[in-house]
C-alpha cells in the first residue's frame, strides 16, 4: 500500500506541472527524442531533462538509447493507476449528487 501511495504521489506531482503534462501529451502521439521534445519550449535542454527525470521517476515515460539519442515514449500504466484512483472519487461524488437529488425531490 505504501508503494502504491508513493507511486500516486509521484504521478500527481509530475502531472501538476503544465510543461510536463504537455510533454506527456506530445509523446503519447509518438516517441520522440529529447531534442524533439525540447524544441518548442523556451527552456534550456537541462531544464527539459529535469522535467523528463520527474516524469520518468513517476513511471509516466520510458527513456531508452537509440544510437547517440535518447528516445522517450509514454508508459501508460501510471496513468491507468491514477485514473483508477480518481474513478473511486467519481463514484463517490455521483452517489452524493444522487442523494442530494433525492433529498431535494422530496422537499419540493
C-alpha positions as protocol buffer text, in pm:
chain_id: "A"
residue {
  index: 1
  type: UNK
  ca { x: 0 y: 0 z: 0 }
}
residue {
  index: 2
  type: UNK
  ca { x: 285 y: 241 z: 83 }
}
residue {
  index: 3
  type: UNK
  ca { x: 449 y: 184 z: -254 }
}
residue {
  index: 4
  type: UNK
  ca { x: 114 y: 238 z: -432 }
}
residue {
  index: 5
  type: UNK
  ca { x: 68 y: 567 z: -244 }
}
residue {
  index: 6
  type: UNK
  ca { x: 423 y: 681 z: -327 }
}
residue {
  index: 7
  type: UNK
  ca { x: 364 y: 599 z: -694 }
}
residue {
  index: 8
  type: UNK
  ca { x: 42 y: 803 z: -693 }
}
residue {
  index: 9
  type: UNK
  ca { x: 221 y: 1091 z: -518 }
}
residue {
  index: 10
  type: UNK
  ca { x: 490 y: 1087 z: -787 }
}
residue {
  index: 11
  type: UNK
  ca { x: 230 y: 1064 z: -1064 }
}
residue {
  index: 12
  type: UNK
  ca { x: 15 y: 1352 z: -940 }
}
residue {
  index: 13
  type: UNK
  ca { x: 324 y: 1558 z: -855 }
}
residue {
  index: 14
  type: UNK
  ca { x: 453 y: 1510 z: -1209 }
}
residue {
  index: 15
  type: UNK
  ca { x: 114 y: 1597 z: -1357 }
}
residue {
  index: 16
  type: UNK
  ca { x: 94 y: 1916 z: -1151 }
}
residue {
  index: 17
  type: UNK
  ca { x: 321 y: 2096 z: -1397 }
}
residue {
  index: 18
  type: UNK
  ca { x: 183 y: 2225 z: -1728 }
}
residue {
  index: 19
  type: UNK
  ca { x: 507 y: 2164 z: -1920 }
}
residue {
  index: 20
  type: UNK
  ca { x: 520 y: 1802 z: -1806 }
}
residue {
  index: 21
  type: UNK
  ca { x: 154 y: 1750 z: -1899 }
}
residue {
  index: 22
  type: UNK
  ca { x: 230 y: 1893 z: -2244 }
}
residue {
  index: 23
  type: UNK
  ca { x: 533 y: 1666 z: -2283 }
}
residue {
  index: 24
  type: UNK
  ca { x: 315 y: 1365 z: -2198 }
}
residue {
  index: 25
  type: UNK
  ca { x: 53 y: 1474 z: -2449 }
}
residue {
  index: 26
  type: UNK
  ca { x: 316 y: 1502 z: -2721 }
}
residue {
  index: 27
  type: UNK
  ca { x: 492 y: 1170 z: -2650 }
}
residue {
  index: 28
  type: UNK
  ca { x: 155 y: 993 z: -2632 }
}
residue {
  index: 29
  type: UNK
  ca { x: 121 y: 1055 z: -3006 }
}
residue {
  index: 30
  type: UNK
  ca { x: 467 y: 922 z: -3096 }
}
residue {
  index: 31
  type: UNK
  ca { x: 802 y: 852 z: -2935 }
}
residue {
  index: 32
  type: UNK
  ca { x: 1036 y: 1147 z: -2956 }
}
residue {
  index: 33
  type: UNK
  ca { x: 1400 y: 1227 z: -2895 }
}
residue {
  index: 34
  type: UNK
  ca { x: 1489 y: 1458 z: -2609 }
}
residue {
  index: 35
  type: UNK
  ca { x: 1588 y: 1726 z: -2865 }
}
residue {
  index: 36
  type: UNK
  ca { x: 1249 y: 1698 z: -3037 }
}
residue {
  index: 37
  type: UNK
  ca { x: 1074 y: 1730 z: -2702 }
}
residue {
  index: 38
  type: UNK
  ca { x: 1277 y: 2038 z: -2608 }
}
residue {
  index: 39
  type: UNK
  ca { x: 1232 y: 2220 z: -2940 }
}
residue {
  index: 40
  type: UNK
  ca { x: 901 y: 2407 z: -2877 }
}
residue {
  index: 41
  type: UNK
  ca { x: 983 y: 2520 z: -2523 }
}
residue {
  index: 42
  type: UNK
  ca { x: 1167 y: 2834 z: -2422 }
}
residue {
  index: 43
  type: UNK
  ca { x: 1375 y: 2625 z: -2182 }
}
residue {
  index: 44
  type: UNK
  ca { x: 1730 y: 2501 z: -2171 }
}
residue {
  index: 45
  type: UNK
  ca { x: 1795 y: 2138 z: -2257 }
}
residue {
  index: 46
  type: UNK
  ca { x: 1895 y: 2089 z: -1892 }
}
residue {
  index: 47
  type: UNK
  ca { x: 1554 y: 2219 z: -1774 }
}
residue {
  index: 48
  type: UNK
  ca { x: 1372 y: 1986 z: -2013 }
}
residue {
  index: 49
  type: UNK
  ca { x: 1590 y: 1699 z: -1889 }
}
residue {
  index: 50
  type: UNK
  ca { x: 1481 y: 1777 z: -1532 }
}
residue {
  index: 51
  type: UNK
  ca { x: 1116 y: 1760 z: -1640 }
}
residue {
  index: 52
  type: UNK
  ca { x: 1185 y: 1426 z: -1807 }
}
residue {
  index: 53
  type: UNK
  ca { x: 1351 y: 1292 z: -1490 }
}
residue {
  index: 54
  type: UNK
  ca { x: 1038 y: 1378 z: -1289 }
}
residue {
  index: 55
  type: UNK
  ca { x: 819 y: 1205 z: -1548 }
}
residue {
  index: 56
  type: UNK
  ca { x: 1050 y: 903 z: -1551 }
}
residue {
  index: 57
  type: UNK
  ca { x: 1054 y: 879 z: -1169 }
}
residue {
  index: 58
  type: UNK
  ca { x: 673 y: 878 z: -1180 }
}
residue {
  index: 59
  type: UNK
  ca { x: 689 y: 594 z: -1437 }
}
residue {
  index: 60
  type: UNK
  ca { x: 498 y: 807 z: -1688 }
}
residue {
  index: 61
  type: UNK
  ca { x: 765 y: 782 z: -1956 }
}
residue {
  index: 62
  type: UNK
  ca { x: 1032 y: 538 z: -2066 }
}
residue {
  index: 63
  type: UNK
  ca { x: 1370 y: 662 z: -2192 }
}
residue {
  index: 64
  type: UNK
  ca { x: 1594 y: 438 z: -2399 }
}
residue {
  index: 65
  type: UNK
  ca { x: 1902 y: 484 z: -2610 }
}
residue {
  index: 66
  type: UNK
  ca { x: 1891 y: 471 z: -2989 }
}
residue {
  index: 67
  type: UNK
  ca { x: 2245 y: 526 z: -3104 }
}
residue {
  index: 68
  type: UNK
  ca { x: 2355 y: 861 z: -2963 }
}
residue {
  index: 69
  type: UNK
  ca { x: 2000 y: 978 z: -2897 }
}
residue {
  index: 70
  type: UNK
  ca { x: 1769 y: 922 z: -2606 }
}
residue {
  index: 71
  type: UNK
  ca { x: 1417 y: 833 z: -2717 }
}
residue {
  index: 72
  type: UNK
  ca { x: 1117 y: 896 z: -2493 }
}
residue {
  index: 73
  type: UNK
  ca { x: 787 y: 712 z: -2508 }
}
residue {
  index: 74
  type: UNK
  ca { x: 474 y: 707 z: -2295 }
}
residue {
  index: 75
  type: UNK
  ca { x: 437 y: 445 z: -2021 }
}
residue {
  index: 76
  type: UNK
  ca { x: 60 y: 443 z: -1969 }
}
residue {
  index: 77
  type: UNK
  ca { x: 36 y: 216 z: -1662 }
}
residue {
  index: 78
  type: UNK
  ca { x: 95 y: 503 z: -1416 }
}
residue {
  index: 79
  type: UNK
  ca { x: -184 y: 700 z: -1582 }
}
residue {
  index: 80
  type: UNK
  ca { x: -410 y: 395 z: -1557 }
}
residue {
  index: 81
  type: UNK
  ca { x: -337 y: 372 z: -1182 }
}
residue {
  index: 82
  type: UNK
  ca { x: -418 y: 742 z: -1137 }
}
residue {
  index: 83
  type: UNK
  ca { x: -739 y: 707 z: -1339 }
}
residue {
  index: 84
  type: UNK
  ca { x: -844 y: 411 z: -1123 }
}
residue {
  index: 85
  type: UNK
  ca { x: -779 y: 616 z: -810 }
}
residue {
  index: 86
  type: UNK
  ca { x: -982 y: 909 z: -942 }
}
residue {
  index: 87
  type: UNK
  ca { x: -1264 y: 681 z: -1057 }
}
residue {
  index: 88
  type: UNK
  ca { x: -1336 y: 591 z: -694 }
}
residue {
  index: 89
  type: UNK
  ca { x: -1386 y: 960 z: -616 }
}
residue {
  index: 90
  type: UNK
  ca { x: -1607 y: 998 z: -922 }
}
residue {
  index: 91
  type: UNK
  ca { x: -1832 y: 718 z: -799 }
}
residue {
  index: 92
  type: UNK
  ca { x: -1834 y: 871 z: -451 }
}
residue {
  index: 93
  type: UNK
  ca { x: -1938 y: 1211 z: -586 }
}
residue {
  index: 94
  type: UNK
  ca { x: -2205 y: 1059 z: -812 }
}
residue {
  index: 95
  type: UNK
  ca { x: -2358 y: 888 z: -509 }
}
residue {
  index: 96
  type: UNK
  ca { x: -2351 y: 1217 z: -318 }
}
residue {
  index: 97
  type: UNK
  ca { x: -2524 y: 1400 z: -603 }
}
residue {
  index: 98
  type: UNK
  ca { x: -2786 y: 1124 z: -627 }
}
residue {
  index: 99
  type: UNK
  ca { x: -2854 y: 1158 z: -253 }
}
residue {
  index: 100
  type: UNK
  ca { x: -2887 y: 1535 z: -289 }
}
residue {
  index: 101
  type: UNK
  ca { x: -3121 y: 1496 z: -584 }
}
residue {
  index: 102
  type: UNK
  ca { x: -3339 y: 1250 z: -389 }
}
residue {
  index: 103
  type: UNK
  ca { x: -3348 y: 1482 z: -89 }
}
residue {
  index: 104
  type: UNK
  ca { x: -3440 y: 1785 z: -299 }
}
residue {
  index: 105
  type: UNK
  ca { x: -3712 y: 1596 z: -488 }
}
residue {
  index: 106
  type: UNK
  ca { x: -3876 y: 1502 z: -156 }
}
residue {
  index: 107
  type: UNK
  ca { x: -3860 y: 1860 z: -28 }
}
residue {
  index: 108
  type: UNK
  ca { x: -4042 y: 2014 z: -328 }
}
